[in-house]
Amino acid sequence: MHQPRRRDRRLARRVPSEPVQRRAFRLPAVGADVVLVGYFSAKQKDFESVMASAAAELAARGARVVAQTVQRRGVSDGGVQKMGLPYSSRTLLTYGKVREVAQACNQANADAVIFVASLTERQQRTLTDMLGRPAVSLSDIVAAD
């Protein structure tokens, strides 16, 4: 004899009633201390000039870049095949690099972490939680002004 069907006890997924709009991030105030993070493939040889121009863009908006960190992809033999992909879909970076960025933020008492690469909403949420301060992409800051 078969048993009666039980009700599924898993929580139903919450569906937002209206789409969540992404808020534009603005630098907190003139003189905000930020950590600049770049993610580049090994094919991109001019990453230093990209980081310098991003730092100049932030300085023009009133921020002070107190630390810079670069994650390169495809430098080793194993990474060459995967150069177009991020190291992690959740954080874009390796977890060791995320810990390094968090340590730099704590040492410099930074107000925010700015990524040169674009971040998805999930990556922003995850990195903000992991780093303990806002993590946004440079393109979001430029778009907010």
Backbone torsions as a table, in degrees:
resi	resn	phi	psi	omega
1	MET	NA	139.8	-179.0
2	HIS	-93.8	153.5	-177.4
3	GLN	-85.9	152.8	177.2
4	PRO	-64.8	150.3	-177.3
5	ARG	-68.9	130.9	179.4
6	ARG	-89.0	152.8	177.0
7	ARG	-73.6	138.7	179.0
8	ASP	-68.5	122.7	-175.2
9	ARG	-93.8	-0.7	177.4
10	ARG	-68.2	147.3	179.0
11	LEU	-67.8	137.4	177.1
12	ALA	-71.2	145.0	177.4
13	ARG	-68.2	136.1	178.7
14	ARG	-82.9	124.8	179.5
15	VAL	-105.6	120.9	179.9
16	PRO	-63.2	141.0	-177.3
17	SER	-67.8	-32.9	176.7
18	GLU	-136.3	153.2	-176.6
19	PRO	-62.9	139.7	179.2
20	VAL	-79.9	126.0	179.7
21	GLN	-89.8	139.9	-179.4
22	ARG	-78.3	125.0	-179.4
23	ARG	-82.1	139.4	177.2
24	ALA	-75.9	135.7	-179.5
25	PHE	-90.5	134.8	174.2
26	ARG	-118.1	144.5	175.7
27	LEU	-61.2	138.1	-173.2
28	PRO	-55.9	-48.3	-178.8
29	ALA	-162.1	169.1	176.0
30	VAL	-63.0	133.6	-179.6
31	GLY	87.9	17.5	177.8
32	ALA	-67.8	137.4	177.5
33	ASP	-88.7	126.2	-178.8
34	VAL	-130.2	153.9	172.6
35	VAL	-105.9	128.5	-178.4
36	LEU	-99.8	127.6	-177.4
37	VAL	-122.9	130.1	178.0
38	GLY	-117.5	144.4	176.3
39	TYR	-126.2	114.9	-173.7
40	PHE	-135.3	149.6	173.1
41	SER	-84.7	163.8	-180.0
42	ALA	-67.6	-20.9	178.5
43	LYS	-68.1	-26.6	-178.2
44	GLN	-86.7	101.8	-175.4
45	LYS	-82.8	-21.2	-175.1
46	ASP	-98.8	34.9	-177.1
47	PHE	-64.7	-28.0	179.3
48	GLU	-66.4	-38.4	178.2
49	SER	-70.8	-33.0	176.5
50	VAL	-65.9	-42.4	177.9
51	MET	-65.2	-39.5	179.4
52	ALA	-65.8	-41.0	179.2
53	SER	-69.6	-33.8	176.2
54	ALA	-66.9	-39.7	177.4
55	ALA	-65.0	-38.9	177.9
56	ALA	-66.9	-37.7	177.3
57	GLU	-63.2	-42.7	178.6
58	LEU	-68.2	-37.9	178.1
59	ALA	-64.9	-35.2	177.6
60	ALA	-67.4	-24.3	178.5
61	ARG	-93.1	4.9	174.3
62	GLY	94.9	12.2	-179.5
63	ALA	-100.1	153.7	174.7
64	ARG	-109.4	122.9	176.9
65	VAL	-83.8	111.5	-176.1
66	VAL	-94.8	-18.2	177.6
67	ALA	-157.0	151.4	176.8
68	GLN	-130.7	139.3	177.9
69	THR	-135.4	139.9	-179.8
70	VAL	-125.5	132.9	172.6
71	GLN	-110.3	119.5	179.5
72	ARG	-105.0	139.4	-179.6
73	ARG	-115.3	133.9	175.5
74	GLY	93.4	11.1	178.8
75	VAL	-75.0	-38.0	178.5
76	SER	-85.3	167.3	-179.9
77	ASP	-63.0	-39.1	-177.9
78	GLY	-69.8	-28.6	-177.1
79	GLY	-83.3	-12.5	-176.0
80	VAL	-63.5	-38.3	-178.7
81	GLN	-70.4	-22.0	-174.3
82	LYS	-113.5	24.6	-173.1
83	MET	-60.5	-31.1	-178.1
84	GLY	-78.9	-11.0	-176.1
85	LEU	-100.3	149.0	173.9
86	PRO	-72.8	158.7	176.7
87	TYR	-63.0	-39.6	-179.7
88	SER	-139.2	133.8	178.3
89	SER	-71.4	-20.1	179.2
90	ARG	-84.2	-35.0	-172.9
91	THR	-124.6	-6.1	-176.2
92	LEU	71.4	-35.8	-176.7
93	LEU	-104.3	171.9	170.6
94	THR	-74.5	158.6	-179.2
95	TYR	-67.4	-31.1	175.4
96	GLY	-63.9	-38.9	178.8
97	LYS	-70.4	-35.2	176.6
98	VAL	-63.7	-41.8	176.8
99	ARG	-63.4	-38.7	177.8
100	GLU	-63.3	-41.8	178.1
101	VAL	-65.9	-41.7	178.9
102	ALA	-62.6	-39.5	178.5
103	GLN	-66.3	-41.1	177.5
104	ALA	-64.1	-38.8	178.2
105	CYS	-64.2	-42.8	-179.5
106	ASN	-68.0	-40.0	179.7
107	GLN	-66.7	-39.0	-177.3
108	ALA	-92.0	-4.6	-176.9
109	ASN	53.2	50.8	-176.3
110	ALA	-73.2	150.8	179.0
111	ASP	-86.9	-29.0	-176.7
112	ALA	-156.1	164.5	175.2
113	VAL	-118.8	124.6	-177.7
114	ILE	-111.1	126.2	178.5
115	PHE	-101.3	135.6	177.1
116	VAL	-69.7	-37.7	178.4
117	ALA	-78.2	156.1	176.5
118	SER	-73.1	143.1	178.9
119	LEU	-114.6	144.3	172.7
120	THR	-78.4	168.1	178.9
121	GLU	-62.6	-38.9	178.3
122	ARG	-63.7	-43.3	178.0
123	GLN	-63.5	-40.0	177.7
124	GLN	-60.8	-46.7	-179.5
125	ARG	-62.8	-46.6	-177.4
126	THR	-63.8	-47.1	-179.0
127	LEU	-67.6	-36.6	177.1
128	THR	-62.3	-42.0	178.0
129	ASP	-66.6	-42.2	-176.9
130	MET	-71.6	-36.0	-175.1
131	LEU	-92.4	-17.8	178.7
132	GLY	76.3	17.6	178.0
133	ARG	-155.9	161.8	-177.5
134	PRO	-59.0	133.6	175.3
135	ALA	-118.5	114.5	-177.5
136	VAL	-135.9	163.4	177.5
137	SER	-91.7	155.0	180.0
138	LEU	-62.0	-34.1	-179.9
139	SER	-65.0	-32.0	176.3
140	ASP	-67.8	-36.8	179.0
141	ILE	-69.2	-41.7	179.5
142	VAL	-66.0	-38.6	-179.4
143	ALA	-69.2	-27.7	-178.7
144	ALA	-72.1	-24.0	-178.6
145	ASP	-90.2	NA	NA
